[in-house]
Amino acid sequence: MEQKSELAGQTKKCPQCGEEILASAKKCKHCQADLRNWFVKHKIATAILALLVLIVIISAGGKNEEENKNIPASSNAESKSTAPSKKTVPLVNDPTIKQIGSIPADYIGQSFVLKVNAKTADYYNYGFDDETKYYALEIWDDSVDGDLDSIYAYVDKNDTNKQLVNQLLDSSVQLEINASIPKAKYESGSNAFMKIDSWKTLGN
């Protein structure tokens, strides 16, 4: 009882008129000002505001979930892995393409197993000037500055080699080739001197 009496006796000043009023008063007896806090005075507005906040939160969560569903699984896999579809094989040879291209006369009549990059070409000359018999290729390895320093090599026209040429139309391909410089086909100063006898693709 004493505690209640003490609370009842406590006073404060009305924020509107400055008159002394009871601390527990919800309304000023002097100016009739409503002393309750904003949320209590506007219960409906408070409820609407809370509902709007809830709707925004739910809507944002649903949107994020929908966006995640729309991301293809392949995209996630691609972001985790950037591994190339083809392996790159070091193209180191003995003799190298640079040696063969620089001093081809030293290798006349010899055969080689070479690992090379290859692409299609349209250069036909001397012993390999018959376009109806041969497909022309440019080949190079790690000893030279890419296809800028390539040499020309030729394969017979047949169904198997046509498949290779069709593949090379899209991009260069790494090959292991069995090749030779036929004595009857070589002429000093000509870039057309190497014959590919057989081949297989590398790095698949």
DARA-V146972 format. One record per pair of residues at least 24 apart in sequence whose ideal C-beta (glycine too) atoms are under 6 Angstrom apart, sorted by the first residue. I is the first residue (numbers start at 0). J is the second residue. Records with the same first field share a line. If there is no record, write none. Layout:
I: J / J
//
This chain:
85: 202
86: 202
88: 173 / 201 / 202
90: 114 / 140 / 141
91: 141
92: 140
95: 142
96: 139 / 140 / 142 / 143
97: 142 / 143
100: 150
103: 192
106: 180
107: 180 / 182 / 185
108: 182
110: 179
111: 178
112: 177
113: 176
114: 175
115: 140 / 174
116: 171 / 173
117: 172 / 174
118: 167 / 171
119: 164 / 167
120: 151
122: 151
124: 189 / 191
125: 186 / 189 / 191
126: 184
127: 153 / 191
132: 156
134: 160 / 164
151: 190 / 191
152: 193 / 195
153: 194
154: 195
172: 200
173: 201 / 202
174: 198 / 200
175: 199 / 201
//
